[in-house]
């Protein structure tokens, strides 16, 4: 088992500072935000220098999160999506990182469910072929407020694509908010789980928007989820990979980032240790 500091938990930090925070607060690995990584590279940073620093700290890069809007499927938009996939995949490979996260947003939510599934399947297949060239795999995150949102849809895309470098991330909040239960998770084949996002939140109230900055503004254990049940469900599969402490919380982003990283790790260990 590896414990990773998720880059969203230290939202206002950069990748090199994230690495130092992770080292000094007791993590094994990093889940790098793609926005931070791209900004670093666009401003003169290199993957070789970043990898050297990460390894100097005794860490690994467990995941690059994420290639967004994988639903882009027409003309130049699709070409841009695949170019972004190639850039993040190449960077991951150069960092010794096995996994890139991919997710769809709401760009095709006006289409039928069947068409959504066909587009996502076609695009994930194209992305997976890029990964096979670099020895990189992809974890699908389903997003609770889009049409491509359920565990079952993610598993169906994996089945349709039929490649050995596509799996799922078990994001506690997104799966809870889209209707999954710990019992659903406990039944999964552990080989399909590429990562875990250890997080909490709540559902929107009647008439309330799906605003993650509000709905996810909780330390695990403070929201609606039974965090212990979700943790135990993942452990029941035999999964023993990357656990990423994800805190999507504007309130906590204003705290001392070293303190919040420490709290995130200690909180995750509390549930993992039971």
C-alpha positions as CSV (number, residue, x, y, z in Angstrom):
1,X,0.0,0.0,0.0
2,X,1.2,3.5,-0.9
3,X,-0.2,6.7,0.6
4,X,-0.2,9.6,-1.8
5,X,-0.7,13.3,-1.2
6,X,-3.3,14.5,-3.7
7,X,-2.4,17.8,-5.4
8,X,-5.8,19.2,-4.9
9,X,-5.4,18.9,-1.1
10,X,-2.6,21.5,-1.4
11,X,-4.4,23.4,-4.1
12,X,-2.3,26.6,-4.0
13,X,1.0,24.9,-4.0
14,X,3.2,24.0,-7.0
15,X,4.6,20.5,-7.8
16,X,8.1,21.0,-6.2
17,X,6.5,22.3,-3.0
18,X,4.0,19.4,-3.1
19,X,6.9,17.0,-3.3
20,X,8.6,18.6,-0.3
21,X,5.4,18.7,1.7
22,X,4.7,15.0,1.0
23,X,8.2,14.1,2.1
24,X,8.1,16.1,5.3
25,X,4.6,15.0,6.3
26,X,5.0,11.2,5.9
27,X,3.7,10.2,2.4
28,X,5.0,7.6,0.1
29,X,3.9,9.1,-3.2
30,X,2.3,12.0,-5.1
31,X,-0.8,12.3,-7.1
32,X,0.2,15.3,-9.3
33,X,-2.5,17.7,-10.6
34,X,-2.0,18.0,-14.4
35,X,-2.7,21.7,-14.2
36,X,0.3,22.1,-11.8
37,X,2.5,19.8,-13.9
38,X,1.7,21.6,-17.2
39,X,2.3,25.0,-15.6
40,X,5.7,23.7,-14.3
41,X,6.7,22.4,-17.7
42,X,5.4,25.5,-19.5
43,X,7.6,27.7,-17.3
44,X,10.9,25.9,-17.8
45,X,10.6,22.9,-15.6
46,X,11.6,19.5,-16.8
47,X,10.4,16.0,-16.0
48,X,13.9,14.9,-15.4
49,X,14.5,17.6,-12.8
50,X,11.2,16.8,-11.1
51,X,11.8,13.1,-11.1
52,X,15.2,13.6,-9.6
53,X,13.8,15.7,-6.8
54,X,10.9,13.3,-6.1
55,X,13.3,10.4,-5.9
56,X,15.7,12.4,-3.8
57,X,12.8,12.8,-1.3
58,X,12.3,9.0,-1.4
59,X,8.9,9.4,-3.1
60,X,7.2,8.2,-6.3
61,X,4.7,9.8,-8.6
62,X,1.7,7.4,-8.4
63,X,-0.7,9.2,-10.7
64,X,-1.1,12.3,-12.9
65,X,-4.6,13.7,-12.5
66,X,-6.1,14.3,-15.0
67,X,-6.8,14.4,-18.7
68,X,-10.1,16.3,-18.7
69,X,-13.0,16.3,-21.1
70,X,-12.3,13.0,-22.7
71,X,-15.7,13.4,-24.3
72,X,-14.3,15.7,-27.0
73,X,-15.0,13.8,-30.2
74,X,-15.2,16.0,-33.2
75,X,-12.6,17.5,-35.4
76,X,-10.0,19.8,-33.9
77,X,-11.4,19.3,-30.4
78,X,-10.7,15.6,-30.5
79,X,-7.3,16.2,-32.0
80,X,-6.5,18.6,-29.1
81,X,-7.8,16.0,-26.6
82,X,-5.5,13.4,-28.0
83,X,-2.6,15.8,-28.1
84,X,-3.1,16.5,-24.4
85,X,-3.4,12.8,-23.7
86,X,0.0,12.2,-25.5
87,X,1.7,15.1,-23.5
88,X,0.5,13.9,-20.1
89,X,1.2,10.2,-21.0
90,X,4.7,11.0,-22.1
91,X,5.3,13.1,-19.0
92,X,4.0,10.3,-16.8
93,X,6.3,7.8,-18.4
94,X,9.3,10.2,-18.0
95,X,8.4,10.6,-14.3
96,X,8.2,6.8,-13.8
97,X,4.5,7.2,-13.1
98,X,2.3,4.2,-14.0
99,X,-1.1,5.9,-14.2
100,X,-2.9,8.9,-15.7
101,X,-6.4,9.7,-14.7
102,X,-9.0,10.4,-17.3
103,X,-12.5,11.8,-17.0
104,X,-15.4,13.2,-19.0
105,X,-17.3,16.4,-18.1
106,X,-20.6,17.6,-19.5
107,X,-19.7,18.3,-23.1
108,X,-22.0,15.6,-24.5
109,X,-24.7,15.5,-21.8
110,X,-27.2,16.6,-24.4
111,X,-26.8,13.4,-26.3
112,X,-28.5,10.0,-25.6
113,X,-27.0,7.6,-23.0
114,X,-26.2,5.2,-25.8
115,X,-24.3,7.8,-27.8
116,X,-22.5,9.0,-24.7
117,X,-21.3,5.5,-24.1
118,X,-20.2,5.0,-27.7
119,X,-18.2,8.3,-27.7
120,X,-16.5,7.6,-24.4
121,X,-15.6,4.0,-25.5
122,X,-14.1,5.2,-28.8
123,X,-12.1,7.9,-27.1
124,X,-10.9,5.8,-24.2
125,X,-9.7,3.2,-26.7
126,X,-7.7,5.8,-28.6
127,X,-6.2,7.1,-25.4
128,X,-5.4,3.5,-24.2
129,X,-3.5,2.9,-27.5
130,X,-1.3,6.0,-26.7
131,X,-0.6,4.6,-23.3
132,X,0.5,1.2,-24.7
133,X,3.3,3.0,-26.6
134,X,4.6,4.5,-23.3
135,X,3.8,1.7,-20.8
136,X,1.2,3.9,-19.1
137,X,-2.2,3.0,-17.9
138,X,-5.4,5.0,-17.3
139,X,-7.8,5.2,-14.4
140,X,-11.3,6.3,-15.3
141,X,-13.0,8.6,-12.9
142,X,-16.8,8.9,-13.3
143,X,-18.1,12.4,-12.4
144,X,-21.3,12.4,-10.4
145,X,-22.9,15.4,-12.1
146,X,-22.5,14.3,-15.7
147,X,-24.1,11.6,-17.9
148,X,-21.1,9.4,-17.6
149,X,-21.3,9.0,-13.9
150,X,-21.8,5.5,-12.6
151,X,-19.5,2.7,-11.6
152,X,-21.4,0.4,-14.0
153,X,-20.8,2.8,-16.9
154,X,-17.1,2.9,-16.2
155,X,-16.8,-0.9,-16.0
156,X,-18.8,-1.3,-19.2
157,X,-16.3,1.0,-21.0
158,X,-13.4,-1.0,-19.7
159,X,-15.2,-4.2,-21.0
160,X,-15.8,-2.7,-24.4
161,X,-12.3,-1.3,-24.8
162,X,-10.8,-4.6,-23.8
163,X,-7.3,-3.4,-23.2
164,X,-5.2,-4.2,-20.1
165,X,-4.2,-0.6,-19.4
166,X,-7.7,0.8,-18.5
167,X,-9.2,0.6,-15.0
168,X,-11.1,2.6,-12.4
169,X,-10.3,5.0,-9.6
170,X,-12.5,4.5,-6.6
171,X,-13.4,8.0,-5.7
172,X,-15.6,7.8,-2.6
173,X,-17.6,10.9,-3.1
174,X,-18.3,10.7,-6.9
175,X,-19.3,7.1,-6.6
176,X,-21.5,7.7,-3.5
177,X,-23.1,10.7,-5.2
178,X,-23.9,8.7,-8.4
179,X,-25.6,5.9,-6.4
180,X,-22.9,3.3,-5.7
181,X,-22.6,1.7,-2.3
182,X,-19.7,0.0,-0.4
183,X,-21.3,-3.3,-1.2
184,X,-20.8,-2.6,-4.9
185,X,-17.2,-1.8,-4.4
186,X,-16.5,-4.9,-2.3
187,X,-17.5,-7.1,-5.3
188,X,-15.0,-5.6,-7.7
189,X,-12.1,-7.4,-9.2
190,X,-9.1,-5.7,-7.6
191,X,-7.2,-5.8,-10.9
192,X,-9.6,-3.1,-12.2
193,X,-8.9,-0.7,-9.3
194,X,-5.9,1.5,-10.2
195,X,-6.3,4.0,-7.3
196,X,-8.5,5.3,-4.5
197,X,-9.5,8.8,-3.7
198,X,-10.1,9.0,0.0
199,X,-12.6,11.8,0.3
200,X,-16.0,12.9,1.7
201,X,-18.9,15.2,0.9
202,X,-22.6,15.4,0.7
203,X,-25.4,15.4,-1.9
204,X,-27.0,18.6,-3.0
205,X,-30.2,19.7,-1.2
206,X,-33.4,20.1,-3.2
207,X,-32.8,23.0,-5.7
208,X,-29.1,23.2,-4.9
209,X,-26.5,23.2,-7.7
210,X,-23.8,20.5,-8.1
211,X,-21.1,22.8,-6.8
212,X,-18.1,20.7,-5.7
213,X,-16.6,23.6,-3.8
214,X,-19.7,23.4,-1.5
215,X,-20.6,19.7,-1.6
216,X,-17.1,18.4,-1.0
217,X,-15.9,21.0,1.5
218,X,-15.3,18.4,4.2
219,X,-12.5,16.4,5.8
220,X,-13.2,12.7,5.5
221,X,-15.5,11.8,8.4
222,X,-17.2,15.2,8.4
223,X,-19.6,14.6,5.5
224,X,-22.4,12.2,4.7
225,X,-20.3,9.1,3.7
226,X,-19.6,6.2,6.0
227,X,-15.9,6.5,5.4
228,X,-15.1,3.3,7.3
229,X,-17.5,1.3,5.2
230,X,-16.1,2.6,1.9
231,X,-12.5,2.0,3.2
232,X,-13.4,-1.6,4.3
233,X,-15.1,-2.3,1.0
234,X,-11.9,-1.4,-1.0
235,X,-9.8,-3.5,1.4
236,X,-12.2,-6.4,1.0
237,X,-11.3,-6.7,-2.7
238,X,-7.6,-7.3,-1.8
239,X,-6.5,-4.1,-3.4
240,X,-3.2,-2.9,-2.0
241,X,-2.2,0.0,-4.3
242,X,-2.3,3.8,-4.2
243,X,-4.5,5.5,-1.6
244,X,-4.7,9.2,-2.3
245,X,-5.7,11.7,0.4
246,X,-8.0,14.1,-1.5
247,X,-9.3,17.2,0.2
248,X,-11.5,19.3,-2.1
249,X,-12.1,22.0,0.5
250,X,-11.8,25.8,0.0
251,X,-11.9,26.3,3.7
252,X,-9.0,24.0,4.4
253,X,-7.0,25.3,1.4
254,X,-6.6,28.5,3.5
255,X,-4.9,26.5,6.3
256,X,-1.2,25.9,6.6
257,X,-0.6,23.3,3.9
258,X,1.9,21.3,5.9
259,X,-0.7,21.0,8.7
260,X,-3.5,20.0,6.3
261,X,-1.3,17.4,4.6
262,X,-0.5,15.9,7.9
263,X,-4.1,15.9,9.0
264,X,-5.1,14.2,5.7
265,X,-2.6,11.5,6.1
266,X,-3.4,10.9,9.8
267,X,-7.1,10.8,9.0
268,X,-6.6,8.3,6.2
269,X,-4.4,6.1,8.4
270,X,-7.0,6.1,11.1
271,X,-9.6,4.5,8.8
272,X,-7.1,2.2,7.1
273,X,-5.8,0.9,10.4
274,X,-9.1,-0.3,11.7
